[in-house]
Amino acid sequence: FLVVLLLVDYIGRKKSMALCFLMFSLCILPLYACIGRIALTIFIFIARAFISGGYQVVFVYTPEVFPTENRALAMGTSSAMARLGALITPFVAQ
């Protein structure tokens, strides 16, 4: 998060958000290849770091762009979908 904080100040919100999402997608690509377990775990952890950083940039950027009512509706809806997904995941995974 400290790296993302410095990145936002250095190159701006849009570019840092795009960079985080791009790096996340590049780190997810090896999941489709036959690579070793250790390398796969490393790529997953790096991808998770980039998507967490990207989410934090989005969390900083959206108050500047969207009005409060739209943000509240979007955050409430996405939170509800995330909780529903967390509820359903154990049943789908088995």
C-alpha positions as a printed Julia matrix, in Angstrom:
94×3 Matrix{Float64}:
   0.0     0.0     0.0
   2.93    2.34    0.59
   4.16    1.71   -2.95
   0.69    2.49   -4.32
   0.55    5.65   -2.22
   3.83    6.86   -3.69
   2.77    5.75   -7.18
  -0.46    7.78   -6.96
   1.46   10.88   -5.94
   4.12   10.37   -8.61
   2.17    9.42  -11.78
  -1.43   10.23  -10.87
  -4.58    8.31  -10.09
  -5.64    7.13  -13.54
  -2.22    5.92  -14.61
  -1.53    4.14  -11.33
  -4.95    2.46  -11.45
  -4.31    1.32  -15.02
  -0.83    0.1   -14.1
  -2.11   -1.9   -11.13
  -4.85   -3.56  -13.18
  -2.45   -4.27  -16.06
   0.11   -5.86  -13.75
  -2.65   -7.9   -12.1
  -3.77   -9.26  -15.46
  -0.18  -10.09  -16.44
   0.36  -11.95  -13.17
  -2.84  -13.94  -13.69
  -1.81  -15.13  -17.18
   0.6   -17.84  -15.89
  -2.37  -19.54  -14.24
  -3.3   -20.82  -17.7
   0.14  -22.36  -18.24
   1.55  -25.51  -16.74
   4.0   -24.07  -14.21
   5.21  -25.36  -10.9
   3.34  -25.0    -7.64
   5.83  -22.58   -6.09
   5.88  -20.28   -9.11
   2.08  -20.38   -9.25
   1.86  -19.39   -5.59
   4.27  -16.51   -6.13
   2.3   -15.21   -9.11
  -0.95  -15.43   -7.16
   0.49  -13.43   -4.26
   1.89  -10.77   -6.61
  -1.45  -10.58   -8.45
  -3.27  -10.17   -5.15
  -0.95   -7.35   -4.15
  -1.62   -5.51   -7.42
  -5.39   -5.95   -7.27
  -5.43   -4.74   -3.67
  -3.43   -1.69   -4.7
  -5.73   -1.09   -7.66
  -8.76   -1.26   -5.4
  -7.23    1.31   -3.06
  -6.61    3.66   -5.96
 -10.22    3.21   -7.1
 -11.34    3.91   -3.54
  -9.4     7.21   -3.61
 -10.36    8.15   -7.18
 -14.14    7.61   -7.12
 -15.01   10.36   -4.59
 -13.46   12.88   -6.96
 -15.48   11.72   -9.95
 -18.91   10.5    -8.82
 -21.58   12.11   -6.61
 -22.33   10.66   -3.19
 -25.62    8.98   -4.11
 -24.06    7.05   -6.99
 -21.08    5.99   -4.89
 -23.27    4.83   -2.02
 -25.47    2.78   -4.34
 -22.48    1.24   -6.12
 -20.58    0.41   -2.93
 -23.67   -1.04   -1.28
 -24.49   -3.18   -4.3
 -20.93   -4.43   -4.71
 -20.67   -5.17   -0.99
 -23.92   -7.14   -1.12
 -22.71   -9.13   -4.15
 -19.39   -9.84   -2.42
 -21.16  -11.12    0.68
 -23.48  -13.24   -1.44
 -20.48  -14.69   -3.26
 -18.76  -15.42    0.05
 -21.91  -17.16    1.24
 -22.31  -19.31   -1.89
 -18.62  -20.19   -2.42
 -18.4   -23.11    0.05
 -21.37  -24.8    -1.56
 -20.14  -24.27   -5.14
 -16.56  -25.28   -4.35
 -17.63  -28.69   -3.07
